[in-house]
Amino acid sequence: MRSHFFDDKFRVNADFTFRNTDNNREQKRVPVPYSNFRGVTAYVGTTTNDLLADLRETRYWATNIYAEYENRFGDNHYLKAMAGYNYEQSTYNRVLLYSAMVLFSKTLVT
């Protein structure tokens, strides 16, 4: 956004930006049954039987505002000045949920 005042000698500029980022991950690991021979069942991944939820989010926003003054005085004088303000904020939140509960049990397989 830009505004002009006093015959374009005084200008005010402002902007705002934001970015929201979610990097969530969900993981389910269970032993997988397989068989090389009829009636013989083995399991791949017998050490992994868990659930993981990793919720990660970043919230960022920034704003800028500044003013400019520019003027000529006579034939040999020129003045230009600028003043402004900037604000930025970034927040990061993470929630990690892990459960080593039994998601797959050999006794439940029929």
KOLSERO-88011 format. One record per residue (C-alpha): residue number from 1; residue in three letters; y, z, x. Coordinates in steps of 0.5 Angstrom, whole numbers, plus 500, padded with zeros to 3 digits. Layout:
{pt NUM,ALA,{Y,Z,X}}
...
END
This chain:
{pt 1,MET,{500,500,500}}
{pt 2,ARG,{507,498,503}}
{pt 3,SER,{514,500,500}}
{pt 4,HIS,{520,497,502}}
{pt 5,PHE,{527,500,502}}
{pt 6,PHE,{534,499,504}}
{pt 7,ASP,{534,492,505}}
{pt 8,ASP,{527,492,508}}
{pt 9,LYS,{530,497,514}}
{pt 10,PHE,{526,503,512}}
{pt 11,ARG,{518,502,510}}
{pt 12,VAL,{513,506,508}}
{pt 13,ASN,{505,505,509}}
{pt 14,ALA,{499,509,506}}
{pt 15,ASP,{492,508,506}}
{pt 16,PHE,{486,511,504}}
{pt 17,THR,{478,510,506}}
{pt 18,PHE,{472,513,505}}
{pt 19,ARG,{464,512,506}}
{pt 20,ASN,{458,516,504}}
{pt 21,THR,{452,515,507}}
{pt 22,ASP,{445,517,505}}
{pt 23,ASN,{439,517,510}}
{pt 24,ASN,{434,520,506}}
{pt 25,ARG,{426,520,508}}
{pt 26,GLU,{420,522,504}}
{pt 27,GLN,{413,522,508}}
{pt 28,LYS,{407,524,505}}
{pt 29,ARG,{401,524,509}}
{pt 30,VAL,{394,525,507}}
{pt 31,PRO,{387,524,510}}
{pt 32,VAL,{384,517,508}}
{pt 33,PRO,{376,517,507}}
{pt 34,TYR,{373,511,510}}
{pt 35,SER,{365,509,510}}
{pt 36,ASN,{361,505,515}}
{pt 37,PHE,{355,506,512}}
{pt 38,ARG,{353,507,505}}
{pt 39,GLY,{353,515,503}}
{pt 40,VAL,{357,517,509}}
{pt 41,THR,{364,518,508}}
{pt 42,ALA,{369,520,514}}
{pt 43,TYR,{376,521,514}}
{pt 44,VAL,{382,518,518}}
{pt 45,GLY,{388,523,519}}
{pt 46,THR,{384,530,518}}
{pt 47,THR,{390,533,522}}
{pt 48,THR,{395,531,517}}
{pt 49,ASN,{395,533,510}}
{pt 50,ASP,{403,535,508}}
{pt 51,LEU,{409,533,505}}
{pt 52,LEU,{416,532,508}}
{pt 53,ALA,{423,531,505}}
{pt 54,ASP,{429,530,509}}
{pt 55,LEU,{435,529,506}}
{pt 56,ARG,{441,527,510}}
{pt 57,GLU,{448,525,507}}
{pt 58,THR,{455,524,511}}
{pt 59,ARG,{461,524,507}}
{pt 60,TYR,{467,521,511}}
{pt 61,TRP,{474,520,508}}
{pt 62,ALA,{481,519,512}}
{pt 63,THR,{488,518,510}}
{pt 64,ASN,{494,515,514}}
{pt 65,ILE,{501,515,512}}
{pt 66,TYR,{507,513,516}}
{pt 67,ALA,{514,511,515}}
{pt 68,GLU,{518,506,520}}
{pt 69,TYR,{526,505,520}}
{pt 70,GLU,{529,499,523}}
{pt 71,ASN,{536,497,524}}
{pt 72,ARG,{541,493,528}}
{pt 73,PHE,{548,495,530}}
{pt 74,GLY,{553,490,532}}
{pt 75,ASP,{551,485,537}}
{pt 76,ASN,{548,489,542}}
{pt 77,HIS,{544,495,539}}
{pt 78,TYR,{537,496,536}}
{pt 79,LEU,{534,502,533}}
{pt 80,LYS,{527,502,531}}
{pt 81,ALA,{523,509,529}}
{pt 82,MET,{516,511,527}}
{pt 83,ALA,{513,517,524}}
{pt 84,GLY,{507,518,521}}
{pt 85,TYR,{501,523,519}}
{pt 86,ASN,{493,522,519}}
{pt 87,TYR,{488,526,516}}
{pt 88,GLU,{480,525,517}}
{pt 89,GLN,{474,529,515}}
{pt 90,SER,{467,528,516}}
{pt 91,THR,{462,533,513}}
{pt 92,TYR,{454,532,514}}
{pt 93,ASN,{449,536,510}}
{pt 94,ARG,{441,536,512}}
{pt 95,VAL,{436,539,508}}
{pt 96,LEU,{429,539,511}}
{pt 97,LEU,{423,541,506}}
{pt 98,TYR,{416,541,509}}
{pt 99,SER,{410,543,506}}
{pt 100,ALA,{403,544,509}}
{pt 101,MET,{400,545,502}}
{pt 102,VAL,{393,541,501}}
{pt 103,LEU,{395,534,498}}
{pt 104,PHE,{388,532,498}}
{pt 105,SER,{382,536,498}}
{pt 106,LYS,{375,533,499}}
{pt 107,THR,{372,538,494}}
{pt 108,LEU,{376,534,489}}
{pt 109,VAL,{373,527,490}}
{pt 110,THR,{368,525,485}}
END
